[in-house]
Amino acid sequence: MQLEFKDKLFINGKWIETEKKIVVNNPATNQVIAYVAHAEANQVIQAIDAAETALIKWRKVLAKTKANLIMEWCHLMLKHQNEIARLITLECGKPLKEALAEVIYAASFVQWAAEQAKRIDGVIISGHLDDVENKVHYEPVGIVGAITPWNFPAAMVTRKIAPAIAAGCTIVLKPAELTPLTAYYLADLASKAGIMPGVINLVTGDAPQIGRILGEDARVRKITFTGSTKVGKTLFAGSANSLKRMSLELGGNAPFIVFEDANLEEALAGLIASKMRNCGQTCICPNRIYVHKQVYTKFAAMLKDELAKMKVGNGLDADVVVGPLINQAAKVKVKMHINDAMTKGAQLYFGGSDLAGNFMQPTILINVAPNSQVAYEETFGPLFALFQFESDEEVLSLANASEYGLAAYFYTQNYKRINKMRNDIEAGMIGINSVYLSTDVVPFGGVKSSGFGREGSQLGIYEFLNTKYSLYKY
Ligand code: NAP
């Protein structure tokens, strides 16, 4: 399949060439696949200017017209799903089947936003004085600055752009430098769908500089960011002067708890599905796997049997289910977590082999000590760190002993325990006997150092709306 690369900045509906370039590599081969535009500071400001001009018209466009345009974008994404999936695999490494699933997932946010664009309704509240009417309605926050990570090159982009523009905002988005091609391709489809020039603008370049410009420019009224906690904090501080609305979808360190009464087959299937998605490089991946003492040995053996069947390789090969890590730095981090845990007493139970390039064999460590690095830092790779526990109180305290609070999972059949854990685990999202947390219809987001704000569902649209109250005396 011949792929068309969109490699220039997308500002005010035009493709803008730059002198400087960003090199994009294929993580499966380490070969260069494209050279993408690197914006100068003035070009980032031009993108904000374009968003400012477009906002005047876009916010007034009839809701139904906005909805139709956004829906057309969704249709084009689905029509071009194979091309988009191939781009995702090329720049991010995930197997083609998974990339295709990401395109459908990414399109679902666009479809949801198109449908909801018509349902941004206000309310009339009973008067608190004689002859008055209280009206509450919603207005777009204005220009949005968005920054996305590399692990979902399509879905993180649509999960921000679609609700923002459905709410009547305009946007300047900076995709990750490792995976910009998918984002530019999606922007092109949005333009082909008829979304007005300037409503969606994309720039790539020096990330700290772009972050600083978006943060400091008072015309930008909202920052929405998905990425590491460290960068989230920088953006939060950098936006303080102009008091912007913020949504921060940050790192995680999800606990995955298997109680003694769990359906072990279901727990195993859930663990592998969630942990091995994108080779362990998702923010809601189980990172700390707590297994009750009574089922520990059996569960570890079952896990080993399943991992032994998984083929690692280039995501473009049909039978591959585990792609590469994104780069060498990612591999070094996984190896560091393995070495650290083993120094603290863990035993290597499966895997551990260093494969060529950015590839890594899925690995199981057993008897991992609670003071291991993997217990308090996100690994972002195919490491299954199995901790052992004996009581509910013990595992609840271990689960909450983390600065992060994005996702958490547990498997049990006991209703009282379900209620207690659901209420007491500190996380924005909890999977009980299932791991499929993220869809267009539910609010995705975290607590503690995993950030704040929600994406998906009606709440995801309200992140881009200001509430306006007016009192009217007749
Ligand atoms: P990252 O290093 O924070 O990068 C994310 C984005 O921020 C990229 O576009 C990056 O640009 C940009 N960036 C880097 N430094 C910046 C700065 N000083 N100012 C402004 N922008 C800056 O994170 P990552 O390694 O790409 O992604 C992995 C992290 O994202 C993990 O912690 C993961 O848990 C988290 N994540 C969270 C969610 C969620 O929904 N909670 C979803 C996915 C991933 P460049 O690419 O140009 O450097």
Residues whose N, C-alpha, C, O or C-beta is under 5 A from the ligand:
A	BS01	NAP	I147 T148 P149 W150 K174 P175 A176 E177 L178 G205 A207 P208 G211 T226 G227 S228 T229 V231 T234 E249 L250 G251 G252 T282 C283 S450
